[in-house]
Amino acid sequence: MDNNGNQNRNGKSPRGGQNYIVLIITMLFTLLCVGMMHNLWQDSRTVYVPYSEFNQMLEQGEVEAVVVSGNKIQITPKADSTKYTGSQDRYGGILGIEYYTVPMDDPDLQQKLEDAGVTRYEQAQVDATGSLLVLLLEWVLPIAVMLFLFNFMMKRMGGGGGIMGVGKSNAKVYVQKETGVTFKDVAGEDEAKESLTEIVDFLHNPGKYTKIGAKLPKGALLVGPPGTGKTLLAKAVAGEAKVPFYSLSGSDFVEMFVGVGASRVRDLFKQAQQSAPCIIFIDEVDAIGKSRDSRLGGNDEREQTLNQLLSEMDGFDSSKGLLVMAATNRPEILDPALLRPGRFDRRIIVDKPDLKGRIEILKVHSKDVKLDETVNFEEIALATSGAVGADLANMMNEAAITAVKNGRQAVSQKDLFESVELVLVGKEKKDRILSKEERRIVSYHEVGHALVSALQKDAEPVQKITIVPRTMGALGYVMHVPEEEKFLNTEKEIRAMLVGYLAGRAAEEIVFDTVTTGAANDIEQATRIARAMITQYGMSKKFGLMGLESRENQYLNGRTVLNCSDMTAAEIDQEVMKILKDSYEEAKRLLSENREALDRIAEFLIEKETITGKEFMKIFRQVKGIPEPDVSSGQEETHRVGGNPTEDAAKAEPAAQEEAAKAEPMAQEETAKAEPAAQEEAVKAEPAAQEETAKNE
């Protein structure tokens, strides 16, 4: 047998011999177990007595009947015999125990039986049919039951075919008409589709590539966060190429028996080569492709499976149209041998969609949903920054369910926004009734967030404020909708973000002169951002451009690990505390200067429970005396001020005075320069004027 699991010279698969060996070993083990159980069972209910004791039983008149059968004599004690039929005898006997003795060459046996008053004496013939039946019941039936149970257990453990299929692949095979998925069903991943379109074209027209010497990539690794559509893309490739599609998970290879996973890999590639051109798709390949590390110990089964996969990917001929695709959320833990060119030649990033991608995804998932004229996908896409395709599909479905629940025939924009909130923060908990004091605290807390966001020009506009509790633990929240899609944040924007996060706690302290536990999540988020500013973004004057943290699990939880000493870590903590303290003081200053607006908006929110960004800004403008924007003249409605009006006026007045002070000397200098010129012109003009006067006279 070669390393790739090919057939041997006799044309027989080596796996068949392995299966027979497993079967033979299983049968022998079963026979041993059945024999031991049979002997134990027989010993528990059978007592052999010596022939001398049998004679004593006859002399004492304790024998009821005797049956001579072959090489044993079965003894039936009398019913009134307490010695041999009682519950406690010297043999530990109980009712139902059979007594036997070995027949001896005793010519006086018949006379002894008559003297003992034995009423029944039989000379039984050996029944071949009965013996066969006993053999079947005692041996064949238990073996059959054991084999059935063992086979059933192997199937339940994922063997796919019981004992004979323990090493066979259990991949699901799809063809194009069964998947029904094409690139039209995938949106928001244009770059990934472009890379995969080339592979599909190669499967359709391999000649134009091989003619120039190009080869089909052996493998394509799809990498990205969960829910971005990696599996959907793989099925779309099979649907576009119209070739068989073998789909299975990495965990399907691994079993408790060492060698089963490697055997399944061999069987999978053998099936695929027989139906080439085709595609093999291994989802969650990190289950078998983890990097081999002897320092932390290893898993023999997983490593053997990985070694076999590496061998198979080296062994097959890609010119026949066999392509291996895999998907993972954790590319950093994969074995380097699996990622080298010649195995997975292409790494295709399937990342979270941008604004345009989210709009396209919403359109795809709304094909079969009735929408009314108020639906605006761009607004929903702006409100769902960071959402993946699975999230958007869930939101669209929840919007349809909400429309049906409210008795509408089509989905509206309001339904879509409600579904966004449902997915992000959970359902409204209408049965949770807060006390009057708690409602005031939550109201001021949320208005503090919103007011500080509106006062800062680098913060995101406010879309909605609510104090209705949600199932995910929030007693209230402020919904921000960015004006445009952003991929970078400036330091000013991040600091404005920190001030906004801590504004809820600041409002509590200003109004109630105490604080509550409601700011726990705000503090957590602010601390995370402040730490990232120092350790990752280089936005600290103390540490400068030094990278102090590295990110792990980029596509999952984004966990980071410090790359510095304990002393430096302590200094980082001090710097984080300083940034948060400065942000908190700034939030308190902004709210104190706008206390009247804070009170008015909070009172309105307590009354209404939920207000929109327009209502919030209308009250704020009324308090500050700011005129409403003239929408008819083309002036856009904004949900934020973009700065403190009092502060801006205070800053503007010195600037105007400074400009006036600068302009005055310049005006005087211009006047001084102009005066001699005017006098010179007057001197020149005077003789001419006198001459003109003389002529006239």
C-alpha positions in Angstrom: 0.0 0.0 0.0 1.3 3.5 -0.9 1.1 6.6 1.2 -1.9 7.9 -0.6 -4.1 4.9 0.2 -4.2 3.6 -3.4 -5.0 0.0 -4.2 -2.3 -2.7 -3.9 -1.1 -4.9 -6.7 -3.9 -7.4 -6.3 -6.4 -4.6 -6.9 -7.8 -4.9 -3.4 -8.2 -2.0 -1.1 -6.2 -2.4 2.1 -9.1 -0.9 4.1 -11.1 -4.1 3.3 -8.5 -6.3 5.0 -8.5 -3.9 8.0 -12.2 -4.2 8.3 -12.1 -8.1 8.3 -9.4 -8.0 11.0 -11.6 -5.7 13.1 -14.6 -8.0 12.5 -12.6 -11.2 13.5 -11.2 -9.6 16.6 -14.7 -8.4 17.6 -16.2 -11.9 17.1 -13.4 -13.5 19.2 -13.9 -10.9 21.9 -17.6 -11.5 21.9 -17.2 -15.3 22.1 -14.9 -14.9 25.1 -17.4 -12.6 26.8 -20.3 -14.9 26.1 -18.4 -18.0 27.3 -17.5 -16.3 30.6 -21.1 -15.1 31.1 -22.4 -18.6 30.3 -20.1 -20.2 32.8 -20.9 -17.7 35.5 -24.6 -18.2 34.9 -24.3 -22.0 35.0 -22.1 -21.9 38.1 -24.6 -19.7 39.9 -27.5 -22.2 39.6 -25.7 -25.6 39.4 -24.2 -27.5 42.3 -22.0 -30.6 41.7 -22.0 -33.1 44.6 -19.6 -36.0 45.0 -20.9 -39.5 44.3 -20.3 -40.4 48.0 -22.5 -37.5 49.1 -25.1 -38.7 46.6 -25.1 -42.1 48.4 -25.6 -40.3 51.7 -28.6 -38.5 50.3 -30.1 -41.8 49.2 -29.5 -43.3 52.7 -31.1 -40.3 54.4 -34.1 -40.5 52.1 -33.7 -36.9 50.7 -33.9 -37.8 47.0 -37.2 -37.4 45.1 -36.1 -38.3 41.6 -33.0 -39.2 39.6 -32.4 -38.7 35.8 -29.4 -40.3 34.2 -28.4 -38.3 31.0 -25.2 -39.0 29.3 -22.3 -38.3 31.6 -24.2 -36.8 34.5 -26.9 -37.7 37.0 -29.5 -34.9 37.8 -30.7 -35.1 41.4 -34.0 -33.7 42.5 -34.2 -33.4 46.3 -37.5 -33.9 48.2 -39.6 -30.8 48.8 -39.3 -31.1 52.6 -35.5 -31.3 52.5 -34.2 -28.2 54.2 -30.6 -29.2 53.6 -30.7 -29.1 49.8 -33.7 -27.0 48.8 -33.7 -24.4 51.6 -32.5 -20.8 51.2 -29.4 -21.4 53.3 -27.5 -24.6 52.8 -23.8 -25.3 52.8 -23.7 -24.7 49.0 -25.4 -21.4 49.3 -28.3 -23.0 47.4 -31.7 -21.4 46.8 -34.9 -22.8 45.3 -34.4 -23.6 41.6 -30.8 -24.8 42.0 -30.0 -28.0 40.1 -27.8 -30.8 41.7 -25.6 -33.0 39.6 -23.2 -35.8 40.2 -20.9 -37.8 38.0 -22.2 -41.4 37.3 -20.0 -44.2 38.6 -19.8 -47.9 37.6 -22.2 -48.9 40.4 -24.1 -52.2 39.8 -26.1 -51.6 43.0 -27.5 -48.2 42.0 -30.9 -49.6 41.0 -31.3 -51.4 44.4 -30.1 -48.3 46.3 -32.7 -46.2 44.6 -35.5 -48.7 45.4 -34.3 -48.9 49.1 -34.3 -45.0 49.3 -37.9 -44.9 48.0 -37.0 -42.9 44.9 -40.3 -42.6 43.0 -38.9 -41.6 39.6 -35.9 -43.0 37.9 -35.3 -42.1 34.2 -32.7 -43.1 31.7 -32.9 -40.0 29.3 -31.8 -40.2 25.7 -29.6 -37.4 24.3 -31.7 -35.2 22.0 -29.7 -33.7 19.2 -32.4 -31.1 18.4 -32.6 -30.0 22.0 -28.8 -29.7 22.1 -28.8 -27.7 19.0 -31.5 -25.4 20.4 -29.6 -25.0 23.6 -26.5 -24.1 21.5 -28.4 -21.5 19.6 -29.9 -20.0 22.7 -26.7 -20.1 24.8 -24.1 -19.1 22.1 -25.4 -17.9 18.7 -28.2 -15.6 19.9 -25.9 -13.7 22.4 -23.2 -13.3 19.7 -25.8 -12.0 17.3 -27.1 -9.5 19.8 -23.6 -8.4 20.7 -22.7 -7.8 17.0 -25.9 -5.9 16.4 -25.2 -3.6 19.4 -21.6 -3.1 18.4 -22.6 -2.2 14.8 -25.3 0.2 16.1 -22.8 1.9 18.3 -20.3 2.3 15.5 -23.0 4.0 13.4 -24.0 6.3 16.2 -20.4 7.4 16.6 -20.3 8.5 13.0 -18.9 5.4 11.3 -21.3 5.8 8.5 -21.6 2.1 7.7 -21.3 0.3 11.0 -18.4 -2.1 11.4 -17.7 -2.4 7.7 -17.9 1.4 7.3 -15.9 2.6 10.2 -13.3 4.2 8.0 -15.5 5.4 5.2 -16.2 9.0 4.5 -19.7 10.3 5.4 -19.5 13.4 3.2 -22.7 14.8 1.8 -22.7 14.9 -1.9 -24.6 17.6 -3.7 -25.0 18.3 -7.4 -25.9 21.6 -9.0 -29.7 21.1 -9.1 -29.7 20.1 -5.5 -27.8 23.1 -4.1 -29.6 25.6 -6.2 -27.1 28.3 -5.1 -25.3 30.5 -7.6 -23.3 33.7 -7.3 -26.5 35.6 -7.7 -27.5 34.4 -4.2 -24.3 35.8 -2.7 -24.0 39.6 -2.2 -21.6 41.9 -0.4 -18.5 39.8 -1.2 -17.5 41.0 -4.6 -13.7 40.5 -4.2 -14.2 36.9 -2.9 -16.6 36.2 -5.8 -14.1 37.5 -8.3 -11.4 35.1 -7.0 -13.8 32.2 -7.1 -15.1 33.1 -10.6 -11.6 32.3 -12.0 -11.8 28.9 -10.4 -15.2 28.2 -11.9 -14.0 29.3 -15.3 -11.1 26.9 -15.0 -13.5 24.0 -14.2 -15.6 25.0 -17.2 -12.8 25.7 -19.7 -9.6 24.0 -18.4 -8.1 23.9 -22.0 -7.5 27.6 -22.3 -5.5 27.6 -19.0 -3.5 24.4 -19.6 -2.7 25.6 -23.1 -0.6 28.4 -21.7 0.7 26.3 -18.9 -1.5 27.4 -16.0 -2.7 25.0 -13.4 -5.8 24.9 -11.3 -5.1 25.9 -7.7 -5.2 22.8 -5.6 -6.9 24.5 -2.7 -8.8 27.7 -1.7 -9.0 28.7 1.9 -12.0 30.9 2.8 -11.2 33.0 5.9 -13.5 35.3 7.7 -15.8 36.0 10.7 -18.8 33.7 11.4 -21.9 34.5 9.3 -20.2 36.2 6.4 -21.2 33.5 3.9 -18.1 31.2 3.5 -20.2 28.0 3.2 -22.6 29.8 0.9 -19.8 30.9 -1.4 -18.5 27.3 -1.6 -21.9 26.0 -2.6 -22.2 28.8 -5.1 -19.0 27.7 -6.7 -20.3 24.2 -7.1 -23.6 25.6 -8.4 -21.9 27.7 -11.0 -19.4 25.0 -12.0 -22.2 22.3 -12.2 -19.9 19.6 -10.7 -20.4 17.3 -7.7 -19.8 19.0 -4.4 -18.6 17.0 -1.4 -19.4 18.8 1.8 -18.4 17.8 5.3 -17.1 19.3 8.6 -13.6 18.9 10.0 -15.0 17.3 13.1 -16.5 14.5 10.9 -13.0 13.0 10.4 -12.1 12.7 14.1 -13.3 9.7 16.1 -12.2 8.0 19.3 -10.4 5.3 17.3 -6.9 6.2 16.1 -6.6 5.8 12.3 -10.3 6.3 11.5 -9.9 9.9 10.5 -7.0 9.1 8.1 -9.0 6.3 6.6 -11.9 8.6 6.0 -9.6 11.1 4.3 -8.4 8.4 1.9 -11.9 7.3 1.2 -13.1 10.9 0.5 -10.3 11.6 -2.0 -10.8 8.2 -3.7 -14.5 9.0 -4.2 -13.7 12.5 -5.4 -11.1 11.3 -7.9 -13.7 8.9 -9.4 -16.2 11.7 -10.0 -13.7 14.4 -11.0 -14.1 17.2 -11.9 -15.6 18.0 -8.5 -15.1 20.1 -5.4 -14.3 19.0 -1.8 -15.4 21.4 0.8 -14.2 21.0 4.4 -16.0 23.4 6.8 -14.2 24.3 10.1 -11.0 22.8 8.9 -9.2 24.0 12.0 -10.7 20.9 13.8 -8.2 18.7 12.0 -5.7 21.3 10.8 -4.3 22.7 14.0 -0.6 23.4 14.2 1.3 20.4 15.5 3.0 21.4 18.7 4.9 18.8 20.8 5.4 21.1 23.7 1.8 21.0 24.7 1.2 17.4 23.9 -0.6 16.1 20.9 -3.6 14.2 19.6 -2.5 11.1 17.7 -5.8 10.8 15.9 -6.0 14.4 14.8 -2.3 14.5 13.7 -2.7 11.3 11.7 -5.7 12.8 10.0 -3.8 16.0 9.2 -0.8 14.0 7.9 -3.1 12.0 5.6 -4.8 15.2 4.3 -1.4 16.7 3.5 -0.4 13.6 1.7 -3.6 13.4 -0.3 -3.4 17.1 -1.3 0.1 16.5 -2.6 -0.9 13.3 -4.4 -3.8 14.2 -6.6 -3.6 15.6 -10.1 -5.3 19.1 -10.2 -5.5 18.9 -14.0 -8.4 16.5 -13.6 -10.5 19.3 -12.1 -10.3 18.3 -8.4 -10.5 21.3 -6.1 -10.3 21.4 -2.3 -12.0 24.2 -0.5 -12.0 24.9 3.2 -13.3 27.5 5.6 -12.1 28.6 9.0 -12.5 31.5 11.5 -9.1 30.9 13.0 -6.4 30.9 10.3 -3.6 31.7 12.8 -3.8 28.2 14.4 -3.6 26.2 11.2 -0.5 24.2 10.5 2.0 26.0 8.2 2.3 22.8 6.1 -1.4 23.2 5.2 -1.1 26.8 4.1 1.9 26.5 1.9 1.6 26.9 -1.9 0.7 23.6 -3.5 -1.9 22.8 -0.9 -4.1 25.8 -0.2 -2.8 28.1 -2.9 -5.3 30.8 -2.4 -6.5 32.5 0.8 -9.8 34.3 0.1 -10.9 36.8 2.7 -14.6 36.8 3.3 -14.8 39.9 5.6 -17.7 41.8 7.1 -19.5 43.8 4.3 -19.3 47.5 3.8 -22.2 49.9 3.4 -22.7 49.0 -0.3 -22.4 45.3 0.5 -25.0 45.5 3.3 -27.4 47.2 1.0 -26.9 44.4 -1.6 -27.4 41.7 1.0 -30.6 43.3 2.2 -31.9 43.3 -1.4 -31.0 39.6 -1.8 -32.8 38.6 1.4 -35.9 40.8 0.5 -36.5 39.1 -2.8 -39.4 37.1 -1.4 -40.6 39.8 1.1 -43.3 42.3 0.3 -42.0 45.9 1.0 -43.9 49.2 1.1 -42.7 52.5 -0.3 -41.2 53.7 3.0 -38.4 51.1 3.0 -34.9 52.7 2.6 -32.2 50.1 2.7 -29.4 52.7 2.9 -30.7 53.9 6.3 -30.9 50.4 7.6 -27.4 49.6 6.3 -26.0 52.8 8.0 -27.6 51.7 11.3 -26.1 48.1 11.1 -22.4 48.9 10.7 -20.5 45.7 11.5 -23.3 43.3 10.8 -22.7 40.2 8.7 -24.9 38.6 6.1 -26.4 36.2 8.7 -27.4 39.1 10.9 -29.0 41.0 8.0 -30.9 37.9 6.9 -32.2 37.5 10.5 -33.2 41.2 10.7 -35.2 41.0 7.4 -37.0 37.9 8.7 -37.8 39.5 12.0 -39.1 42.6 10.2 -41.5 40.3 8.2 -42.7 38.6 11.4 -43.2 42.0 13.0 -45.3 43.2 10.1 -47.5 40.1 10.2 -47.9 40.5 14.0 -49.0 44.1 13.5 -51.5 43.1 10.8 -49.8 44.8 7.9 -49.5 43.3 4.4 -46.0 44.6 3.7 -42.8 45.4 5.6 -42.3 49.1 6.4 -39.2 51.0 7.4 -40.5 51.1 11.0 -40.6 47.3 11.0 -37.0 47.1 9.8 -35.7 49.5 12.5 -37.6 47.5 15.1 -35.9 44.3 13.8 -32.5 46.0 14.0 -33.1 46.8 17.7 -34.5 43.3 18.3 -31.3 41.7 17.0 -28.9 44.1 18.6 -30.5 44.7 22.1 -33.3 42.2 22.3 -37.1 42.5 22.7 -38.9 45.1 24.8 -39.7 43.9 28.3 -43.1 45.5 28.7 -43.7 43.5 31.9 -40.7 45.1 33.7 -42.0 48.1 35.6 -39.3 50.4 37.0 -39.9 52.5 40.0 -40.4 56.3 39.6 -36.9 57.0 40.9 -35.3 54.4 38.7 -37.1 55.8 35.6 -35.6 59.2 36.4 -32.1 57.8 36.8 -32.3 55.8 33.6 -33.7 58.8 31.7 -31.0 61.2 32.9 -28.4 58.6 32.2 -29.5 58.1 28.5 -30.1 61.8 27.9 -26.6 62.4 29.2 -25.2 60.1 26.5 -27.3 61.8 23.8 -26.7 65.4 24.8 -22.9 65.0 24.9 -23.0 63.3 21.5 -25.0 66.2 20.1 -22.7 68.8 21.7 -19.5 67.3 20.2 -18.9 67.8 16.5 -16.8 64.6 16.2 -19.5 62.4 17.6 -22.2 60.4 15.8 -25.7 61.8 15.5 -28.5 60.6 17.7 -31.3 58.6 16.1 -33.3 57.4 19.0 -33.5 57.5 22.8 -35.5 55.0 24.9 -35.9 54.0 28.5 -37.9 50.8 27.7 -36.0 47.8 29.1 -34.7 45.1 26.7 -34.3 41.4 27.1 -30.5 41.6 26.7 -30.2 43.5 30.0 -30.4 47.1 28.9 -32.7 49.4 30.9 -32.4 52.0 28.1 -30.2 53.0 25.3 -29.3 55.6 22.7 -29.2 54.6 19.1 -26.6 56.4 17.0 -26.6 56.3 13.2 -23.4 57.5 11.4 -23.8 60.0 8.6 -21.5 57.9 6.3 -19.5 54.6 6.3 -16.1 55.1 8.0 -13.2 52.7 8.1 -10.8 55.0 10.1 -11.3 57.0 13.3 -9.3 60.0 14.2 -8.0 60.6 17.7 -10.5 63.4 18.1 -13.3 61.1 17.2 -12.1 58.4 19.6 -11.8 60.9 22.5 -15.3 62.2 21.7 -16.5 58.5 21.8 -14.9 58.2 25.3 -16.7 61.3 26.5 -20.0 60.0 25.2 -19.6 56.6 26.9 -18.9 58.3 30.3 -21.6 60.9 30.0 -24.3 58.7 31.5 -22.4 58.3 34.7 -21.6 62.0 34.7 -25.3 62.9 34.4 -26.1 60.7 37.4 -23.5 62.4 39.5 -24.6 65.9 38.5 -28.3 65.4 39.0 -28.5 62.9 41.9 -25.2 63.5 43.6 -24.6 59.7 43.5 -23.9 57.0 40.9 -25.5 53.6 40.1 -24.5 50.3 38.6 -26.1 51.2 35.2 -22.8 52.5 33.8 -21.0 49.1 34.0 -21.1 48.4 30.3 -20.2 52.0 29.4 -17.1 51.8 31.6 -16.1 48.5 30.1 -16.4 49.8 26.6 -14.6 53.1 27.4 -11.7 51.2 29.2 -11.3 48.9 26.1 -11.1 51.8 23.7 -8.7 53.8 26.0 -6.4 50.8 26.3 -6.4 50.3 22.5 -5.5 53.9 22.0 -2.3 53.4 24.1 -1.3 49.8 23.2 -2.4 49.5 19.5 -3.1 52.9 18.0 0.0 54.8 19.2 -2.2 57.7 20.5 -0.4 58.2 23.8 2.3 60.8 24.3 4.0 58.7 27.0 4.4 55.5 24.9 4.4 57.0 21.5 4.3 54.6 18.5 5.2 51.5 20.5 3.1 48.4 19.9 2.3 46.9 23.3 -0.5 44.5 22.3 -0.9 41.9 19.6 -4.3 40.7 18.5 -5.3 37.0 18.5 -8.5 35.4 17.0 -8.9 38.3 14.6 -12.1 37.0 13.2 -13.7 35.7 16.4 -13.5 37.7 19.7 -10.5 39.8 18.8 -8.7 38.9 22.0 -5.4 40.8 22.6 -2.2 39.8 24.4 0.2 42.2 26.1 3.7 42.2 24.8 5.4 44.1 27.6 6.8 43.7 31.1 4.7 43.9 34.2 6.2 47.3 35.0 5.1 48.7 31.6 1.7 47.1 32.1 1.3 49.0 35.3 2.2 52.2 33.6 -0.4 51.4 30.9 -3.0 51.1 33.5 -2.1 54.5 34.9 -2.3 56.1 31.4 -5.7 54.5 30.8 -6.9 55.9 34.2 -5.7 59.4 33.2 -7.5 59.3 29.8 -10.7 58.1 31.3 -10.5 60.7 34.1 -10.0 63.5 31.6 -12.9 62.2 29.5 -15.2 62.1 32.5 -14.4 65.6 33.6 -15.1 66.8 30.0 -18.5 65.1 30.1 -19.3 66.7 33.4 -18.4 70.1 32.1 -20.5 69.8 29.0 -23.6 68.6 30.9 -23.2 71.2 33.7 -23.1 74.0 31.1 -26.3 72.6 29.5 -28.1 71.6 32.6 -31.4 73.2 31.5 -31.5 71.2 28.3 -30.6 68.1 30.2 -33.6 68.6 32.6 -36.1 69.5 29.9 -35.2 66.5 27.6 -35.1 64.0 30.5 -38.6 65.1 31.6 -39.9 64.7 28.1 -38.3 61.2 27.9 -39.8 60.1 31.2 -43.2 61.1 29.9 -42.9 59.5 26.4 -40.4 56.6 27.2 -39.1 56.8 23.6 -38.2 59.8 21.5 -36.6 60.3 18.1 -33.5 62.2 17.3 -35.6 65.0 15.7 -37.7 65.4 18.9 -34.5 65.5 20.9 -32.9 68.2 18.8 -36.1 70.3 18.7 -36.2 70.5 22.5 -32.5 71.3 22.6 -32.9 74.2 20.1 -35.9 75.6 22.0 -33.8 75.7 25.2 -30.8 77.3 23.5 -32.8 79.6 21.3 -31.3 78.1 18.1 -33.6 78.5 15.1 -35.0 75.5 13.4 -33.3 74.6 10.0 -35.3 75.7 7.0 -35.8 72.4 5.2 -37.7 74.1 2.3 -34.6 76.2 1.4 -32.5 73.0 1.2 -30.9 73.3 4.7 -30.4 69.8 6.0 -31.9 68.6 9.3 -29.2 67.5 11.7 -29.4 65.5 14.9 -26.5 67.3 16.6 -25.2 70.8 17.2 -21.6 70.0 16.5 -20.3 72.1 19.4 -21.4 74.1 22.4 -23.0 77.4 21.2 -22.0 79.3 24.4 -18.4 78.0 24.1 -18.3 78.8 20.3 -19.5 82.3 20.9 -17.0 82.9 23.6 -14.3 81.6 21.4 -15.5 83.6 18.4 -15.6 87.0 20.2 -11.8 87.2 21.0 -11.1 86.0 17.5 -13.2 88.9 16.1 -11.5 91.4 18.4 -8.1 90.0 17.3 -9.0 90.4 13.7 -10.2 94.0 14.3 -7.0 94.8 16.2 -4.9 93.4 13.3 -6.9 95.3 10.7 -6.7 98.8 12.5 -2.9 99.3 12.1 -3.2 98.2 8.5 -5.9 100.8 7.9 -3.9 103.5 9.6 -0.9 102.6 7.5 -2.9 102.7 4.3 -4.2 106.2 5.4 -0.7 107.4 6.1 0.5 106.3 2.7 -2.4 107.8 0.9 -2.2 111.3 2.6 1.2 112.5 1.0 0.0 111.2 -2.4 -3.1 113.2 -2.1 -1.2 116.4 -1.0 1.2 115.9 -4.0 -1.7 115.6 -6.4 -3.3 118.7 -4.9 0.0 120.8 -5.3 0.2 119.6 -9.0 -3.4 120.4 -9.6 -3.3 123.9 -8.1 -1.3 125.8 -10.9 -3.5 124.1 -13.5 -6.6 125.3 -11.7 -5.2 128.9 -11.5 -4.4 128.8 -15.2 -7.8 127.6 -16.0 -9.3 130.4 -13.9 -7.2 133.1 -15.6 -8.3 131.9 -19.1 -11.9 131.9 -18.1 -11.6 135.5 -16.7 
